[in-house]
Amino acid sequence: MSEESNDSMTTTKADVQLMRNEFALMRKDMHSAFTELKRQLVWYMLAFALAQVVLEVGLIHALR
């Protein structure tokens, strides 16, 4: 291998810092996505629970 090709494969401190910054941004994005997903799941669970209660009340009322 030539010396020139060795230089192109050298990782600098700036490269490492750039990768750390990119990983930090990805982690922040993932955290935001999971937070939004959890929020949506809570709303779906509440809506399902409410629908179940309405169905049960309706059935009880219909069977009287």
C-alpha positions as CSV (number, residue, x, y, z in Angstrom):
1,M,0.0,0.0,0.0
2,S,1.2,3.5,-0.8
3,E,1.6,6.1,1.9
4,E,-1.1,8.2,0.2
5,S,-3.7,5.4,0.6
6,N,-2.8,5.1,4.3
7,D,-3.5,8.8,4.8
8,S,-7.0,8.5,3.4
9,M,-7.8,5.8,5.9
10,T,-6.6,7.7,9.0
11,T,-9.3,8.7,11.4
12,T,-8.9,12.1,13.0
13,K,-10.2,13.5,16.2
14,A,-12.5,15.7,14.1
15,D,-13.9,12.6,12.4
16,V,-14.6,11.0,15.8
17,Q,-16.2,14.1,17.1
18,L,-18.4,14.3,14.0
19,M,-19.5,10.8,14.4
20,R,-20.3,11.4,18.1
21,N,-22.4,14.4,17.1
22,E,-24.2,12.4,14.5
23,F,-24.9,9.6,17.0
24,A,-26.2,12.2,19.5
25,L,-28.6,13.6,16.9
26,M,-29.8,10.1,16.0
27,R,-30.3,9.3,19.7
28,K,-32.3,12.5,20.2
29,D,-34.4,11.7,17.1
30,M,-35.0,8.2,18.4
31,H,-36.0,9.4,21.8
32,S,-38.5,11.9,20.3
33,A,-40.0,9.1,18.1
34,F,-40.4,6.7,21.0
35,T,-41.9,9.5,23.1
36,E,-44.4,10.2,20.4
37,L,-45.2,6.5,20.0
38,K,-45.8,6.1,23.7
39,R,-48.1,9.1,23.7
40,Q,-50.1,7.7,20.8
41,L,-50.3,4.2,22.5
42,V,-51.7,5.7,25.7
43,W,-54.4,7.5,23.7
44,Y,-55.3,4.3,21.8
45,M,-55.5,2.4,25.1
46,L,-57.7,5.0,26.6
47,A,-60.0,5.1,23.6
48,F,-60.2,1.3,23.6
49,A,-61.0,1.2,27.3
50,L,-63.7,3.8,26.8
51,A,-65.2,1.9,23.9
52,Q,-65.2,-1.3,26.0
53,V,-67.1,0.4,28.8
54,V,-69.6,1.9,26.3
55,L,-70.1,-1.6,24.8
56,E,-70.6,-3.2,28.2
57,V,-73.1,-0.6,29.3
58,G,-75.0,-0.9,26.1
59,L,-75.1,-4.7,26.4
60,I,-76.3,-4.5,30.0
61,H,-78.9,-2.0,29.1
62,A,-80.1,-4.1,26.1
63,L,-80.3,-7.3,28.2
64,R,-82.6,-5.8,30.9
